[in-house]
Amino acid sequence: AMERAAELSPDPADQARRLAAAASAAVPTGQADWVHDLAGRALAVTVDPELRLTARHEAGWALAWSGRRTAALTALISVVEEAAPDLPTVAWEALSNAATVAYQSGKPASRQAVSRVLGILENQRCPSADFGACGAAGSHRLWIRASIDPAGSRNRLIPHLRKIADSPLEEPSLWGAASAAWILDETDLAVRWLQDAMQRLRAPGVRGTSAGGLTVLGWAYIDAGRWDEALEVAAEAAGMAEANHMNIVAASADVITATVLALRGDSGAARRHAARALSDVDPAECGLVTARARRALGVAALADGSYLQAFTQLRGLFSDDGTPLHNYASYLGVADLAAAAVHADRRTEGRIVIERALSHRNGTASPRLGQLIARARGILADPAGTEAWSNKELSDPAGDQWPFERAQLRLDYAEWLRRRRRINDAKPVLTQALGTFRRLRARSWAQRAEAELRACGVAVADAPAERDALGELTPQQRQIVRLASDGLTNREIGDRLFLSPRTVSSHLYRSYPKLGVAGRNQLRDVVARASTPAQADQNAGSETPP
């Protein structure tokens, strides 16, 4: 509509303004060629500096959505440099997007490019150390600093995040603050802000949602132990990506799904999703997806007992000198890498890799990374050592923000205690870990905790029976699931229920995590299991005539 309005505008200034607005609206479609056409037409009819830079900004940002991240970063940086003297609003927004591109690429050179122009912009526009004093640019600045150096900037940024935690934030500031909180491991705060931002986008009269925001929320849900919700938002993001040809969003959604499935021991499905994610992006252009996918594949191999394969995947998170494949995501795999190293009889190599990797970090570790490092070092320590584990991370209440990682730490520590015959100390730690694993349905981890408790002489009750999966669905979702399990296509289901195929697809994607499945090929078994008890009850209540 905006493009058509531009074509009907007799005034070149109005035409340029509407074409630039159309380019901005088209960016989330991921169709970079279309955005470039709109931006190019705007540039051809205006000499206005702000409109020209805005059009170039949208064209550069569209390149990022389509996977051309190196070209996107170059284009966005050039916009920042030209806009910085006179158009700070354009400059800050372009640099915020450039920081996102650099974060997703994972390349040190990309982060250095963003850091360089950030210094220019701060010196010209916002020299204050108080981010709140920068006005609307403050949230952009928060995200930029957090993304290019999460460890080194943490101590500087966390006080400001906590200062504004209870303040009402406008939508642009909310997204920047939420993203910064997420990458700085302020997970509870990030989830709250991200949910708020998504609710505003979905409010009556507001169009659409944010595919990128959905994937960030999905990762935050995984971190917080809200795995079913992570699968739901990943499914929603995948649907948006498919409709709008957004490769980076599709890959991110697949890696979120792969991670949850791997943690729950569904290794085959996890590998399929991870492989599809890697096929959607160029690994050289997107270190974030590559690192996340490698970790999912490594965890899946650990769950299968394929320890050498797990070590090979997780070893790839760092180069030989310890340089991380991604400056944030790689470090989340250090404890998994340590476990794989020990099981694969690569303890010495694992210890060297991890210590080299940690030497590349600066700043103070977050409580989350602190407990991951403590677990890694505890696993890799000499089994005969007397001080393999630190109680500092085990007793820090901040670690409860990441329940699965805290339970992993407890399990490995309790195993060490039991092997040193400290049975009474191990029992309560194991019991806590088992409760978390069962709640999250992390099957292989729960089995390990149960085995350790039995070795301590504790009679372990079976896990509570799983709930009726179909009972978690809405009536319409149950109807769609049953029809899909009979082999009907989305179009056939839609024709029968007077729904569009896309609406059917959306209902199915929302149903999969509730059912604990990865795709429609598993629905027949779910429906059969759910139907059997009901049929048995019906048979038991009927009498055969004599």
N, C-alpha and C positions, 0 to 999 in steps of 0.2 A: 504494500500500500504506500509506504514511504517512497519507494522507488518510482512508482507511478505518479505520485504527487510531484516529485522532482521533475519528471518528464513534462508535466503540464504547467510548470512554473515559468512564466515569461521572464521574470527577473533573474539574472545570473546568480546574484547573491542568495536568493531564496533557493534556487536550484542546487547550488553548492552546499548550502546548509542542510537541505533535505537528503542529498546524496550521502553526505557524511553521516547523518543520522541513520540512513538505511544501511550503510556499511557497518556501523556500530551494532545495529540490530541483527545483522547477518553473521557477525563473528561467531556466536555460539553454534551456528549450524555446522561449523568446521569446513565450509566450502570456501577455501582460500581464494580460488580463482574468481568466484562471484564477488567476494569482498574487495579483491584487487580491482575488479572492473568498476565497482561502485566508487571506490576511492580514487581511481584514475580519472573517472569522469568528473568527480568533484574538483580534482586538482586542475583539470583542463579549463574550468570555467571560473576560477577564483584566484585572486592574488592575496586574499586575506591571510595573514600569517597564522592566526589561530586555527582557521578552518583547514589550511593546508597541513599543519602539524597534526591536527586531530585525524584527518584522513590517513596520513602516513602511519599514525599510531595504530589505527584500526587494522590497516593492511599488515603491519608487522605482527600484531597480536594474532591475526588470523593464521599466519604462517605457523605459529606455535601450536594452534589447535590441530593443524593438519600434519604435524610431526616434523616440520622443517625448522628445528629449534636453533641451529646455528645461524641460519638466515634471519630468523625472528629476532634473535638477540642483537645482531648487528643493526637491524632496522630500528628496534626500540631504543638502543643506546644512542643512535644518531638523533632521534627525536628528543631525547632528554637533553643532549648537549645543546641543541638549537633552541629548545624551549626554556631552558634554565634561566637566562637573563630576564625575560619579560613575561613568560607564561608559566608560572610555578605550578598551577593546578595541573596543566597538561604534563609538565615534566615529572611531577611526583607520581601521577597515575601510570605514565609510561615506564618509569623506573620500577614501580611496584610489579608491573607485569614482567619486566625484564628480570627481576629477581625471581619470579615464579619460574620463568624459563630456565634460568641458571640453576635453580634448586632441582628442577626435574632432570636437567642434563647431568648434574653431578660433577661436571668438569671444573677443576681448580681455576682454569683460565677464565671460565664464564663468571665465576664468583668474583675473581679479581677485577674483571671489567665492570661489574656492577658496583663493587666497592670503590673503584676509582671515581666513577661519576657521582656516587653517593657523597663522597668527600667534597666534590665541587658544589653539589646542590646544598649540602649542609652549610658550607662556608658562605654561600650566597644568600641562603634563605632561612636557615634554621640552626644557628650555631649553639643554641641552648641545649644543655644536657637534660632539661625537663621536656619530655616528649609531649606532655600536655600543653606546653607553651607554643607548640608548633601548629595548633589548631587542627584543621582537617588533614593536614599533611602528617600529623603525628602517628595515625594508624598505619599509613603507608610506610613511614619510617620504622615503626616497630617491626612490621613484617620483613622489610628489606634487611634490617640488621640481624634479625633472628634467622632468616633463611641462609644468609651467606656465612654466618659464624655462630651456630647455635650454642656451642660450648663457651666460646670466648665472650659472647655478649650476654650470657645468661644473668650474671650477677648485676649487670647494669639494667636489664630490662624487666626482670621479675618484680622489683619494687614498684615500678610504674603499673604493671599489669594488676598487681594486687590493690594498688591505690584506686584504680578505676573499676575494680571487680563489681562493686555494688552501684555503679553509676549508670544511668540510662545512656545507651550509645545509639547514635544514628546508624543507619544501615551500612554506609561505606566504612565507617570507623569500626563497626561491629565485626565485619569480615576480616579486616586487618588484624584487630586485636585477637580474635578467635584463632586465626591461623598462627599468629605468633605464640599464643598460649599452647597450642598443640605441639609445635615443633620444639618448644622449650620444656616440654614434659609437665606442663600444668594441666593434666588431662581432665580433671573434674571441671575446671573452669572452661576449658576448650569445649567440652561437650555441651555445657550449659549455653555458652555463647553461640555455638554452631546450631544448636536446636532452635534458639531464638531467631537466628538469621533465617533459617529455613522456614520457620512458621510465618515470618513476615512475608517471604516470597510467595507462600501458599495462601495468604489471606485473600478473602473475597475481593475481587476487583484488581488483584495484582496478577500479572501474567507470568506463568511458567515457574521454573525453578533453576537452580544452578547445578549443572552436572559436575563441575569441579568441586563445588561445595559439598555435594553428596559424597564424593570419594574421600575428601578430608574427614567428613563426619564418620564414614565407614571405618577409617583407620582409628579414629578416636574411640569408636565403639569397641573395636578389637582390643585396644589398649585397656579400656575400662572393664573388660570382661562381659560386654553386652553383645555377644557373638550373633545371636539371632537377629538383632537389630542391624548389625553390620551387614549380614547377608541380605536383609531387606533393602537397605539403601544401595548396596552394590547392584542388586537386581534392577532397581529403579534407574540407576545411572547407566546400566548396560542398555536398557530400553531406549533411553535418550540418545546414547551414543550410536545405536543402530539406526535410529531415525534420522540423525543429523550427520552421520559419517565422521564421528569424532574419535579418531583412533586412540588418542592418548587416554581418553575417558574410558573407552572400551577395555583397553589394556589394564588400566588401574582397577576397574570393576572386577575383571577376571582375577587379578592378583589378590584382591581382598577376599574374594570367594575361595581361591586356592589356599590362602593362609588359614582361614577358618576350617576348611575341610582337612588340611594337613594336621592342624592342632587337634582335631577330633578323630584322627586316625583313618580318614577316608582317603587313603593315599592315591588310589587310581584316579579318582575324580579331581583331586588336588593337582596331580600332574597334568591332566588334560587342560585344566583352566590355566595353569602356569605356562604351559607350552603355547596355548592360544595367545596369551598376553605377550609372550616374547615374539610371536609371529606378527603382532600388530605394530611393533615399534622397531626402530633401528637401535640396537643396543648401544652403539656409539653415540647416539643422539639422546638417549634416555637412560642414564645410569640409575635413576630412581626405580623405574619399573624392573630393570635388570636385577638390581640388588634385592628388591622385594621378592621377585620370582625365584631367584637363587635360594633365598632363605626358605620360601615355601617348599621348594623341591628338597632342600636339605632336611627340613623337619619331617616331610613325608617319608624320606628314606630312613630317618631315625625311627619313625613309628613302625616301619617295616622290618627293622633290624638290619638294613643294608648300610652298615656303618662306613665302609670305605666310600661308597657312593655319596653318602651324606657328607663326609669329610671333603670330598672333591668339590661338591657344590658349594659348601660353606667356606671352604678355603678361598674360593674365587671372590669373596667379598673384599679381599685385601690383596694388594700386589706383594711381591717378594720383600719389598722394603717396608711393608706395612701401610702404604698409601691406600685409603679406603676407596672402593668403587663408588661409594656415595658418602658424602660427609656426615650424613645423619643415619640413613637406613642401615648402612653396613654395621655400625656399632651395636644395633639391636640384635645382631646374630652372634655376638662374641661368646655367650654362654652355650648356645647350641653348637658352635664350632668347637668349644672345649669338650663338650660331651662326645661329639663325633670323633674327635682326636683320640680320646681315651679308649673308646670302644673299638676304634680302628687300629689301635696300637701305634698311634702317632703322637703320643703325649709330648715328647720333646719338641717336635715340629710345631704342634699346636701352641705350646707355651711361647716359642720364639715368635710365631706369627702374631699372636695376640699382644705380646708386650711391645713389639714393633708398631703395631697398629695404635696402641694406646699412647705411644710416644708422639704420634702425629696430632694429638689433641692438645688444645690449650684451654685454659679456664678451668672452672670447677665442674665436676660431674654432677648431673642432677641426681636426686635420690633414686630415680628409675635406673639410670645408667650405673649408679653406684652399686645397686644390688645385682645387676647383670654382671658387672666386673667381679664382684665378690663371689658370685656363683662360679664364674669361669675360673677364677684363681683357686677356689676351693676344690673344684673338680680336678684341676691339673696339678695340684700340690702332691708332694710325695705322700703316698698312702700311709707311710709310717710316721709322718710328721704329727706333732702334737698341737700345732696351732694352724691347722689348714683353713679354719673358718673364722670369720669375724662376726662377733655378736652385734656390732654396730648396725649393719644393714638389716639383720634379722629383727632387731628391736625398734627400728625407725618406723613410726606409724605412717609416715608419708608413703612408704612402700605399698600400703594397702590400696593405693589408687590403681595398681596394676595387679589384680588378684591372681591371674594365672602365673605371672612371673614370680610373684611372692610365693605361690604354692610350689613352683619348681624349686626355688631356693630352699624352702622348708624340706621338700622331699630329699634333695641331695644332701642337705645337712643331716637329716635324720638317718639316712643310710650310713653316713660317716659315723654318727653316734652309735648306731647298732653294731657296726663292725668293731667298735672299740668297747663293746659290751656295756654301753651306757643305755640299757634297755628302757629304764623308767624315764630317762630324759627324752628318748626318741619317740615314745608312744604318743604324747599329746601333740608333738610337732607333726607326726604322720597323720593323726586324726584330722588336724586342721587342713592339711594339704588334700587329703582324700575328699573332704567335704567340698572344697573348691572344685576339684577335678570332676566330681559327680555333677555338681550344679552346672558346669560348663559343658558337660558331656564330652570331656576329653578322655576318651576311652583308654588309650594305651597308657596314659599317665595314671589314671585311676587304678588300672590293673597293677602297675608297679607299686603304688602306695598300698594296695590291698595285700600284695605279696610281702611287702616289708612288715606290715602289721602282723600278718600271720607268723612271720619269722620271729616277731617279738612275743609270740604266744597269745595274741589277741584274736578272739573269734570275730571274724568280720562278717557282718550281715550282708546279704545281697543288696544291691542297689534297688531303690524303690522301683516298682513297675513303671514303665513309661506311660505317659498320659495318652489318651486317645488323640492321635495326631489330627484326624479330621475334625475333631471337636474344637480345635483351635481356629478353624476357618469360619468365615461368614457363610451363610446359606448359599449365596451366589458362587463363592469360591469353591465350596464343596461340590456344587453342581458342575462347575467347569472342570474341576479335577477329575470327577467321575467320567465325564464325557471324554476328556483327554486320555484317561487310562484305557478307554475302549478303542483308542486309535483315531479319534476324530481330529482333523486339523483345526487350527485356530479359525479359519474361515468357516468351516462346517459348524463349529460350535457357535460362532457368532451368528450364523444364519438361523440356527435353532433357537438361540436366546435373544435375538434382536440386539446384538452387540457388534461393535466393530472388531475386526481381527486384532487391532492394536490394544483395545481394551481387554480382550481375552488374554493376550500376551502379558499385559501388565498384571492381571489377576493371577496368572500362573507364576510369574516371577515373585510376586508377594507371597504365594503359597509355598513355594519350594523350601525356604528356610524354616517355616513353621512345621513342615513335614519331615525335615531333616534329609532332603534329597537334593541332588544337583541338577536334575533334568527330568523331562517327561518320561523318559524310558524307564524310570524307577517308580512311576505312579501306580502301575498295575499291582505291584507287590504291596504297596502301602494300602491301597483300597482293599485288596484281598485280606490283609491282616486285620484291618478295621472292621470288615464285614463278618469275619468268622465268629467272633464272640456273639454278635447280635443274632446270627443265624442259629448258633448253638442254643442261646436262650430261648429262641422261638420254638425250636424243636423240643427243648426240655419242657416247655409249658404246654405242649399239645399232647393229646392222647389219641392213640390209634384205636379205632372201633374194634371190638372183638369180632 
